[in-house]
Amino acid sequence: MAVPELSASALMSRRILLGALLGLLLTACLVILKPFLAPIIWAAILAYVTWPVYRRARTPLGRLNGTAAFLMTLLVSCAVVLPFIWLLVLLQDEFVRAYRLFTDFLSQGPHTLPPALRNIPWLGARLQEGLDRYATDPTALGREFVGWLQGWASHLPDVLGSIGRNLGKLSLAVLTLFFFYRDGDSLIHQTRHLLRRIADEQLDPYLKAAGVMTRAVLYGFLITALAQGLIAGIGYQVVGTQAPVLLGALTGLLSVVPLLGTAFVWGPIGIGLLVAGHVWKGIILLAWGTLLVHPTDNVLRPLLISNAARVPFLLVMFGALGGLAAFGLVGVFIGPVLLGVAVAIWHEWADDPAGTLTTRTPRGTTSTSTAPSATSHRDQL
């Protein structure tokens, strides 16, 4: 019995229905995974960037993919988590030490602020008044600190809940990273097969461009942190602070915090120097941090990413800031990647509407494809 052929309208209706069902399924999956998207994206970024290292490290273990994935996950977790634990311990010790030094300074008798601070309208009088009050009763500082903590006690459940949620996200990211390492080869093969069934090999150049941008963003973060730590360490050495190398390392670690990360180190030290009477040292350090340390993050990082991925400097800056506002810290990676690939596609399609140009992949190899490359017109941007 012959199977009746479907008419064009019936075939189109089937395709529309299938597309609608797939769209609903994809939407439902995104709704379910929405609370876990940030840990999954972080795990994917770490796995992608460290994948070449993992491939070399698992060679001696042969087919023991689970063991190799566990060891690599442990290594990456220690590399990410241990510096922050060290930072918290260091900050606790520094706060206790600073409190003791300040109370000892107050107990030595009444002090007069330097003229440069005392003559500031309104602020100078308030600072001098507070300094005189603490010098008369050094225990007042401790009482006010305890009162401040009691005032924040009502927000303690929210703070503990936020800490718990972040620890949960970190655990999920680590767990996801393990499975990305263990099943990465199979996942890559299946993804490539699916994409080629949808669009042949047209998406390969854009995926490579996205990978280049992702690595450029991460390396930009690391190099910028090293540069900010080095510049800040030189400033600490110039003004004669204790342990300039340690303070420089602390500044580099805090550079990953958006906007005012490094200012949490050089700002209090500069203010402390002003209060202690070292006016010029305090001014020099505050100016050093404001004019040299802080702008490095906003200039050097987009410049490094722009040169590494060959996309416009302004685009990288907008992508990082917009991604940060839209998606949080992970948006610093997502924003430049999405905008870089989108603008590359725009320029290529605008220059070659027929899609018949000879394309150049991000690695520099030339091939002829019906799809334009994400990097062939980068120099024209």
C-alpha positions in Angstrom: 0.0 0.0 0.0 1.5 3.3 -1.1 2.1 6.0 1.6 0.3 9.2 0.5 2.7 12.1 -0.1 2.2 15.1 2.1 1.3 18.4 0.5 3.6 21.4 0.8 1.2 23.1 3.3 0.9 20.0 5.5 4.7 19.6 5.5 5.1 23.3 6.4 2.5 22.8 9.2 4.5 19.9 10.6 7.7 21.9 10.6 6.1 24.8 12.4 4.5 22.5 15.0 7.8 20.8 15.5 9.6 24.1 15.8 7.1 25.3 18.3 7.4 22.2 20.4 11.2 22.4 20.4 10.9 26.1 21.4 8.7 25.3 24.3 11.0 22.5 25.4 14.0 24.8 25.2 12.2 27.5 27.2 11.1 25.0 29.8 14.7 23.7 30.1 16.0 27.3 30.5 13.5 28.0 33.2 14.5 24.9 35.1 18.2 25.6 34.8 18.0 29.4 35.4 19.0 29.1 39.1 22.1 27.1 38.0 23.2 29.0 34.9 25.9 31.0 36.6 27.7 27.9 38.1 27.3 26.1 34.8 28.8 29.0 32.8 31.7 29.4 35.3 32.4 25.7 35.1 32.3 25.8 31.3 34.7 28.7 31.2 37.2 27.1 33.5 36.9 23.8 31.7 37.4 25.4 28.3 40.4 27.5 29.3 42.1 24.6 31.2 41.2 21.9 28.7 44.7 21.8 27.0 46.3 21.4 30.4 43.9 18.6 31.3 44.5 16.7 28.0 48.2 16.7 28.8 47.8 15.8 32.4 45.5 12.8 31.8 47.9 11.2 29.3 49.8 9.3 32.0 46.6 8.0 33.5 45.4 6.3 30.3 41.7 5.4 30.4 41.2 6.5 34.0 39.2 9.6 32.9 37.3 9.7 36.3 40.6 9.9 38.2 42.1 12.4 35.9 39.0 14.6 36.1 38.9 14.4 39.9 42.6 15.4 40.2 42.2 18.3 37.7 39.0 19.5 39.4 40.9 19.4 42.8 43.8 21.3 41.3 41.6 24.1 39.7 39.5 24.3 42.9 42.6 24.9 45.0 43.9 27.4 42.6 40.7 29.4 42.8 39.6 28.9 46.4 42.8 28.9 48.4 43.8 32.5 47.4 40.5 33.8 48.7 40.7 31.9 51.9 44.3 33.3 52.4 42.8 36.7 51.7 40.1 36.4 54.3 42.6 35.2 57.0 45.0 38.0 56.0 42.3 40.7 56.2 41.2 39.4 59.6 44.8 39.7 60.9 45.3 43.1 59.3 42.0 44.5 60.8 42.9 43.3 64.3 46.4 44.8 63.9 45.1 48.1 62.6 42.6 48.4 65.4 45.3 47.8 68.0 47.6 50.3 66.4 44.9 52.9 66.3 43.9 52.4 69.9 47.5 52.7 70.9 47.8 55.9 68.9 44.8 57.3 70.7 46.0 56.4 74.1 49.2 58.5 73.7 47.2 61.7 74.3 45.3 64.3 72.3 46.4 64.7 68.7 46.0 67.4 66.2 45.2 66.7 62.6 47.6 68.0 59.9 46.6 71.4 58.5 45.8 69.9 55.1 43.0 67.9 56.7 42.0 70.2 59.5 41.3 73.1 57.1 38.9 71.1 54.9 35.4 72.7 55.3 33.1 70.7 57.6 35.0 67.5 57.2 38.1 68.7 59.0 36.2 69.8 62.0 34.2 66.6 62.2 37.4 64.5 62.0 39.2 66.6 64.6 36.1 66.3 66.9 36.0 62.5 66.5 39.8 62.2 67.1 39.5 64.3 70.3 36.6 62.2 71.6 38.4 58.9 71.0 41.6 60.3 72.6 39.7 61.3 75.7 37.9 57.9 75.9 39.7 55.2 73.8 37.1 52.6 74.8 34.5 54.6 73.0 35.7 53.2 69.7 35.2 49.6 70.8 31.7 50.5 72.2 30.7 52.1 68.9 32.0 49.1 66.9 30.0 46.7 69.1 26.9 49.0 68.6 27.4 48.9 64.9 27.6 45.1 64.9 24.4 44.9 67.0 22.7 47.2 64.5 23.7 44.8 61.7 22.5 41.8 63.7 19.0 42.1 62.2 20.6 41.6 58.8 22.6 38.5 59.9 20.1 36.0 58.5 20.2 37.6 55.1 24.0 37.7 55.2 24.3 34.1 56.2 21.7 33.1 53.6 23.7 34.9 50.9 26.9 33.2 52.0 25.2 29.9 52.0 23.8 30.4 48.5 27.2 31.5 47.2 28.8 28.4 48.8 26.1 26.3 47.2 26.8 27.8 43.8 30.5 27.2 44.2 29.9 23.6 45.1 27.7 23.2 42.0 30.3 24.8 39.8 33.0 22.4 41.1 30.7 19.4 40.6 29.8 20.6 37.1 33.5 21.2 36.3 34.3 17.5 37.2 31.7 16.2 34.8 32.9 18.6 32.1 36.4 17.2 32.4 35.2 13.6 32.6 32.7 13.7 29.7 34.2 16.6 27.8 35.2 14.6 24.7 31.8 13.1 24.3 30.1 16.4 24.9 32.3 18.1 22.3 31.6 15.4 19.7 27.9 15.5 20.3 27.7 19.3 20.2 29.7 19.4 16.9 27.5 16.7 15.4 24.3 18.6 16.4 25.5 21.9 15.1 26.6 20.4 11.8 23.2 18.8 11.3 21.6 22.2 11.9 24.0 24.4 9.9 26.6 22.1 8.3 30.0 23.7 9.1 28.8 27.3 9.0 29.0 27.8 12.8 32.6 26.5 13.2 34.4 29.8 12.6 32.1 31.6 15.0 32.6 29.0 17.7 36.3 29.4 17.3 36.0 33.2 17.5 34.0 32.8 20.8 36.7 30.5 22.2 39.4 33.0 21.3 37.5 35.8 23.0 36.8 33.7 26.1 40.5 32.9 26.6 41.4 36.5 25.9 39.1 37.7 28.6 40.5 35.3 31.2 44.1 36.1 30.3 43.2 39.8 30.4 41.9 39.3 33.9 45.1 37.5 35.1 47.6 40.0 33.4 45.6 43.0 34.7 45.7 41.6 38.2 49.4 41.1 38.0 50.0 44.6 36.6 47.8 46.2 39.3 49.5 44.3 42.0 52.9 45.3 40.7 52.1 49.0 40.3 50.5 49.1 43.7 53.5 47.3 45.3 55.8 50.0 43.8 53.6 52.7 45.4 53.6 51.0 48.8 57.4 50.8 48.6 57.7 54.4 47.6 55.8 55.6 50.7 57.6 53.2 53.0 54.7 51.0 54.1 55.5 47.6 55.8 55.3 44.5 53.7 54.8 46.1 50.2 55.0 42.8 48.4 52.2 41.3 50.6 50.1 44.4 50.1 50.7 44.3 46.3 49.6 40.7 46.2 46.5 41.6 48.2 45.8 44.4 45.7 46.1 42.1 42.8 43.7 39.6 44.3 41.1 42.3 45.0 41.4 43.6 41.4 38.8 40.9 40.4 36.2 42.8 42.5 34.4 45.2 40.1 34.8 49.0 40.3 36.5 49.5 43.7 38.4 46.3 44.4 41.9 47.7 44.6 40.7 50.8 46.5 39.9 48.6 49.5 43.7 48.3 50.0 45.4 51.5 49.0 42.5 53.7 50.2 42.5 52.9 53.9 46.4 52.9 54.0 46.5 56.3 52.4 43.9 57.7 54.8 45.8 56.1 57.7 48.9 57.9 56.6 47.1 61.2 56.5 45.6 60.7 60.0 49.0 59.7 61.4 50.5 62.9 60.2 52.4 61.6 57.1 50.5 64.0 54.9 52.6 63.9 51.8 52.9 60.1 51.9 49.2 59.8 52.2 48.6 62.2 49.3 51.1 60.4 47.2 49.6 57.0 47.8 46.0 58.1 47.3 47.1 59.9 44.0 49.1 56.8 43.0 46.1 54.5 43.5 43.7 56.9 41.8 45.8 57.8 38.8 47.8 54.6 38.2 46.4 51.6 40.0 42.7 52.0 39.5 42.7 53.1 35.8 44.8 50.1 34.9 41.8 47.8 35.2 39.6 50.0 33.0 42.3 50.5 30.3 44.7 47.6 30.2 42.2 44.8 30.4 40.0 45.9 27.4 43.2 46.7 25.5 44.7 43.3 26.1 41.4 41.6 25.1 41.1 43.8 22.1 44.6 42.9 20.8 44.3 39.2 21.6 40.9 38.7 20.0 41.3 41.5 17.4 38.1 43.3 18.2 37.6 47.0 18.8 38.7 48.4 22.2 35.4 50.2 22.7 33.4 47.1 22.0 35.3 45.1 24.6 34.7 47.8 27.2 31.0 48.1 26.5 30.7 44.3 26.5 32.4 44.0 29.9 30.5 46.8 31.6 27.1 45.8 30.0 27.7 42.1 30.8 28.5 43.0 34.4 25.3 45.0 34.7 23.2 42.4 33.1 24.6 39.1 34.4 26.8 39.9 37.3 30.5 39.0 37.5 30.1 36.2 34.9 28.8 38.8 32.5 32.4 40.2 32.2 33.1 37.1 30.2 29.7 36.7 28.4 29.4 40.3 27.3 32.6 40.7 25.2 32.1 37.2 23.7 28.5 37.8 22.6 29.2 41.3 21.3 32.4 40.3 19.5 30.8 37.4 17.7 27.6 39.4 16.9 29.5 42.3 15.4 31.8 40.0 13.4 28.8 38.3 11.9 27.2 41.6 11.1 30.3 42.9 9.3 30.8 39.7 7.3 27.2 39.4 6.2 27.0 43.1 5.4 30.1 42.8 3.2 29.1 39.5 1.6 25.3 39.0 1.5 25.6 35.9 -0.7 27.9 34.2 1.8 30.5 33.1 -0.7 33.6 34.8 0.6 36.8 32.9 1.2 36.9 32.8 5.0 39.8 32.9 7.5 39.4 31.1 10.7 40.7 32.6 14.0 43.7 30.4 13.9 44.8 31.9 10.6 44.0 29.0 8.3 42.1 29.8 5.0 39.2 27.9 3.8 36.3 28.3 1.4 32.9 28.1 3.0 29.4 29.3 2.5 29.6 30.9 5.9 31.7 33.9 6.7 34.4 33.8 9.3 34.1 35.7 12.5 37.6 37.1 12.1 38.2 37.7 8.4 37.2 41.4 8.6 38.4 42.1 12.1 41.0 44.5 10.9 38.4 46.6 9.2 36.5 47.1 12.5 
